[in-house]
């Protein structure tokens, strides 16, 4: 509690006192100027400042007096903040030795200098994908996801419906078709089946490029037809189990391009190309 002595005058004020709230208000001074009292103070922190006035040595306070300046509003931190009280209009002539001032402050959240940045909405995109790998199985599918700085995606792929692909089956080719020590007779026909499902994350690298990676399950199977008509799976071209993928996403004015590499059990590999667009800005 700090006393602020006003100049003794017959007109108005003899003494004054101020209570400092939360130590935000310091160095309080007051003096009479003609028919007005000018109160100056320093403010440490940007705050909402309210000043109450007591005429009975602090027993009762009121906020009904006519005051202007840095009061009854949010005041920026700084020195020599000025309040003008039209004391003559409120009190008229006389001696008032029991006048006291009380300052009440409420720190403003704006003082933290934190600029509010609206949260960016997620960008929703979809691409149509095609892929081809070392197992000779073409696939097609779709990817759906969302991103801004970070995001997610889901990809579903399946083998194109080419039930009969011509493989020239001869001894000592890349996958020579032996079953044990026996090399059966094959027809030049084969069946394929493939499916892949993957979920993953997206992270922004710059305004255009994003990196993406995912995990899932994949099954890719190539079956060769025996001379008798049955089919046997060629393990050299087939795999099922964990799918691991990584790639890039390019966002070019709502046009979306994706390039990915995917492996199943690190046994078969494929490259994926996706073309699509995003729905939101």
C-alpha positions as CSV (number, residue, x, y, z in Angstrom):
1,X,0.0,0.0,0.0
2,X,1.6,3.2,-1.1
3,X,0.6,6.8,0.0
4,X,0.5,9.5,-2.6
5,X,0.4,12.9,-1.2
6,X,-1.4,15.6,-3.1
7,X,-0.5,19.2,-2.7
8,X,-2.7,20.7,0.0
9,X,-5.2,23.1,-1.5
10,X,-8.2,24.8,-0.2
11,X,-9.9,23.8,-3.4
12,X,-9.8,20.1,-3.3
13,X,-7.3,17.6,-2.2
14,X,-5.0,17.2,0.8
15,X,-4.1,13.6,0.7
16,X,-4.4,10.4,-1.4
17,X,-3.5,6.7,-1.2
18,X,-3.3,3.9,-3.8
19,X,-3.4,0.2,-3.5
20,X,-1.3,-1.6,-6.1
21,X,-2.9,-4.8,-7.5
22,X,-0.6,-7.7,-8.3
23,X,2.4,-5.3,-8.3
24,X,1.6,-4.4,-11.9
25,X,1.0,-0.7,-11.1
26,X,4.0,1.1,-9.6
27,X,5.3,4.7,-9.1
28,X,1.9,6.3,-8.6
29,X,1.9,10.1,-8.5
30,X,-1.0,12.5,-8.2
31,X,-1.3,16.3,-8.3
32,X,-4.0,18.9,-8.7
33,X,-4.1,20.9,-11.9
34,X,-6.7,23.6,-11.7
35,X,-10.1,21.8,-11.1
36,X,-8.7,18.4,-12.2
37,X,-6.6,15.8,-10.5
38,X,-3.9,14.1,-12.7
39,X,-2.8,10.7,-11.6
40,X,0.3,9.1,-13.2
41,X,1.5,5.5,-12.9
42,X,3.8,3.0,-14.4
43,X,2.4,-0.4,-15.7
44,X,4.7,-3.4,-15.8
45,X,2.4,-5.7,-17.8
46,X,-0.3,-5.1,-20.3
47,X,-3.4,-5.2,-18.2
48,X,-7.0,-4.2,-17.8
49,X,-6.7,-1.2,-15.4
50,X,-9.5,0.0,-13.1
51,X,-9.2,2.8,-10.5
52,X,-11.5,3.2,-7.5
53,X,-11.7,6.3,-5.3
54,X,-12.5,6.5,-1.6
55,X,-13.5,9.6,0.2
56,X,-13.4,8.1,3.7
57,X,-9.8,6.9,4.1
58,X,-10.4,3.6,2.3
59,X,-13.5,2.4,4.1
60,X,-15.6,2.6,1.0
61,X,-14.6,2.8,-2.7
62,X,-16.6,3.9,-5.8
63,X,-16.0,3.7,-9.5
64,X,-18.6,6.4,-10.3
65,X,-16.2,9.3,-10.5
66,X,-15.6,11.0,-13.8
67,X,-12.2,9.7,-14.9
68,X,-10.6,9.6,-18.4
69,X,-7.3,8.4,-19.9
70,X,-5.5,5.1,-19.2
71,X,-8.2,3.6,-17.0
72,X,-11.2,1.2,-17.2
73,X,-9.8,-0.5,-20.3
74,X,-6.8,-2.6,-21.4
75,X,-3.7,-0.5,-21.1
76,X,-0.3,-1.4,-22.7
77,X,2.7,-1.7,-20.4
78,X,4.8,1.4,-20.1
79,X,5.6,4.4,-18.0
80,X,3.7,7.6,-17.2
81,X,0.2,6.3,-17.9
82,X,-2.1,9.2,-17.2
83,X,-5.6,9.3,-15.6
84,X,-7.5,12.6,-15.4
85,X,-10.2,12.9,-12.7
86,X,-12.7,15.7,-13.0
87,X,-12.7,16.1,-9.3
88,X,-14.3,19.5,-9.2
89,X,-17.4,18.2,-11.1
90,X,-17.7,15.3,-8.6
91,X,-16.9,17.1,-5.3
92,X,-17.0,20.8,-5.7
93,X,-14.9,23.1,-3.4
94,X,-13.6,21.9,-0.1
95,X,-10.8,20.0,1.7
96,X,-10.8,16.3,1.3
97,X,-7.9,14.8,3.3
98,X,-9.2,11.2,3.3
99,X,-9.2,10.6,-0.4
100,X,-7.6,7.3,-1.5
101,X,-7.1,5.6,-4.9
102,X,-7.2,1.9,-5.4
103,X,-5.9,0.3,-8.6
104,X,-7.2,-3.1,-9.7
105,X,-5.6,-4.8,-12.7
106,X,-6.3,-7.9,-14.6
107,X,-3.5,-9.1,-16.8
108,X,-4.4,-9.2,-20.5
109,X,-3.7,-12.4,-22.4
110,X,-2.6,-10.2,-25.3
111,X,0.5,-9.4,-23.2
112,X,2.0,-12.7,-24.0
113,X,2.6,-11.5,-27.5
114,X,1.2,-14.7,-28.9
115,X,-0.2,-14.1,-32.4
116,X,-3.3,-16.3,-33.0
117,X,-2.9,-18.3,-36.1
118,X,-6.0,-20.1,-37.3
119,X,-5.6,-23.8,-37.6
120,X,-5.3,-24.8,-41.2
121,X,-8.0,-27.1,-42.4
122,X,-6.9,-30.5,-43.6
123,X,-6.5,-31.0,-47.4
124,X,-8.4,-34.0,-48.6
125,X,-7.1,-35.8,-51.7
126,X,-7.7,-38.9,-53.8
127,X,-5.5,-40.5,-56.5
128,X,-6.0,-43.4,-58.9
129,X,-2.9,-45.7,-58.8
130,X,-1.2,-48.2,-61.1
131,X,1.8,-50.3,-60.3
132,X,4.2,-52.8,-61.8
133,X,6.9,-54.9,-60.2
134,X,9.5,-57.6,-60.6
135,X,6.9,-60.3,-60.2
136,X,5.2,-59.2,-63.4
137,X,1.8,-58.4,-61.8
138,X,0.2,-55.1,-62.8
139,X,-2.1,-53.6,-60.1
140,X,-4.5,-50.7,-59.9
141,X,-6.2,-49.0,-57.0
142,X,-7.0,-45.9,-55.1
143,X,-5.5,-43.8,-52.4
144,X,-7.5,-41.5,-50.1
145,X,-6.1,-39.2,-47.4
146,X,-5.7,-35.8,-45.7
147,X,-2.8,-33.6,-44.9
148,X,-1.6,-30.1,-44.1
149,X,1.8,-30.2,-42.2
150,X,1.1,-33.8,-41.3
151,X,-1.5,-36.2,-42.6
152,X,-2.5,-39.7,-43.3
153,X,-3.5,-41.9,-46.2
154,X,-5.1,-45.3,-47.0
155,X,-4.3,-47.2,-50.2
156,X,-6.1,-50.3,-51.6
157,X,-4.7,-52.1,-54.7
158,X,-5.6,-55.2,-56.5
159,X,-4.3,-57.2,-59.5
160,X,-5.7,-56.4,-62.9
161,X,-7.9,-59.1,-64.3
162,X,-5.5,-60.8,-66.6
163,X,-6.1,-64.4,-65.8
164,X,-4.0,-65.7,-68.6
165,X,-0.6,-64.1,-69.1
166,X,1.8,-65.8,-71.5
167,X,5.0,-67.0,-69.8
168,X,7.4,-69.0,-71.9
169,X,8.3,-71.7,-69.5
170,X,11.7,-73.2,-70.2
171,X,14.5,-74.8,-68.2
172,X,16.9,-72.4,-66.6
173,X,14.8,-69.2,-67.0
174,X,14.7,-66.7,-64.1
175,X,12.3,-68.9,-62.2
176,X,12.7,-72.3,-63.8
177,X,9.6,-74.0,-62.4
178,X,11.2,-77.0,-60.8
179,X,9.1,-78.8,-58.2
180,X,11.8,-80.4,-56.1
181,X,14.1,-82.1,-58.6
182,X,11.4,-82.5,-61.2
183,X,10.7,-80.0,-64.0
184,X,7.1,-80.7,-65.0
185,X,5.7,-79.9,-68.4
186,X,3.8,-76.5,-68.4
187,X,1.4,-74.8,-70.7
188,X,2.4,-71.3,-71.7
189,X,-0.4,-69.9,-69.5
190,X,-0.6,-68.6,-65.9
191,X,-3.0,-67.0,-63.5
192,X,-2.3,-64.1,-61.2
193,X,-3.9,-62.7,-58.1
194,X,-2.8,-59.7,-56.1
195,X,-4.2,-57.5,-53.3
196,X,-2.5,-54.9,-51.1
197,X,-3.9,-52.7,-48.3
198,X,-1.7,-50.0,-46.6
199,X,-2.1,-47.1,-44.1
200,X,0.5,-44.5,-43.5
201,X,1.5,-41.0,-42.6
202,X,2.4,-37.9,-44.6
203,X,4.8,-35.1,-43.6
204,X,5.3,-31.8,-45.4
205,X,8.8,-31.0,-46.8
206,X,7.9,-27.7,-48.6
207,X,5.0,-25.9,-50.2
208,X,4.8,-28.6,-53.0
209,X,6.5,-31.8,-51.8
210,X,5.5,-34.2,-49.0
211,X,7.1,-37.5,-47.9
212,X,4.8,-40.5,-47.2
213,X,5.4,-43.9,-45.7
214,X,3.1,-46.8,-44.8
215,X,2.7,-50.3,-43.7
216,X,0.1,-52.9,-44.6
217,X,-0.6,-56.4,-45.9
218,X,0.1,-57.6,-49.4
219,X,-0.4,-60.8,-51.4
220,X,0.9,-61.4,-54.9
221,X,0.7,-64.8,-56.5
222,X,1.7,-66.2,-59.9
223,X,0.4,-69.7,-60.7
224,X,1.7,-71.7,-63.7
225,X,-0.5,-74.2,-65.5
226,X,0.7,-77.7,-65.7
227,X,0.3,-79.8,-68.9
228,X,-2.5,-81.7,-67.1
229,X,-4.4,-78.5,-66.5
230,X,-3.7,-77.9,-62.8
231,X,-1.9,-74.8,-61.5
232,X,1.0,-74.5,-59.2
233,X,2.3,-71.4,-57.5
234,X,5.7,-70.1,-58.5
235,X,7.2,-69.0,-55.3
236,X,9.9,-67.0,-57.1
237,X,7.3,-64.6,-58.4
238,X,5.0,-64.7,-55.3
239,X,4.9,-63.4,-51.8
240,X,2.5,-62.5,-49.1
241,X,2.9,-60.7,-45.8
242,X,4.1,-57.3,-44.7
243,X,3.9,-54.5,-47.2
244,X,6.3,-51.6,-46.6
245,X,6.1,-48.5,-48.8
246,X,7.7,-45.1,-49.0
247,X,7.4,-42.3,-51.5
248,X,6.6,-38.7,-52.4
249,X,3.5,-36.7,-52.9
250,X,3.5,-33.5,-55.0
251,X,0.7,-31.0,-54.6
252,X,0.6,-28.7,-57.6
253,X,-2.3,-26.3,-57.5
254,X,-4.8,-29.0,-56.5
255,X,-3.3,-31.6,-58.9
256,X,-1.7,-34.4,-56.9
257,X,1.0,-36.8,-58.1
258,X,2.4,-39.6,-56.0
259,X,5.4,-41.8,-56.6
260,X,6.0,-44.9,-54.3
261,X,8.1,-47.9,-53.9
262,X,6.6,-50.9,-52.2
263,X,8.0,-54.3,-51.2
264,X,6.2,-57.4,-49.8
265,X,8.4,-59.2,-47.3
266,X,11.4,-57.6,-49.1
267,X,10.9,-60.4,-51.7
268,X,8.9,-58.7,-54.5
269,X,9.1,-55.1,-55.4
270,X,6.9,-52.7,-57.3
271,X,6.8,-49.1,-58.3
272,X,3.5,-47.1,-58.0
273,X,2.3,-44.1,-59.8
274,X,-0.8,-42.1,-58.6
275,X,-2.6,-39.3,-60.3
276,X,-5.5,-37.3,-58.7
277,X,-6.5,-34.1,-57.1
278,X,-7.4,-32.6,-53.7
279,X,-10.9,-31.4,-52.9
280,X,-10.1,-28.5,-50.4
281,X,-7.9,-25.5,-50.6
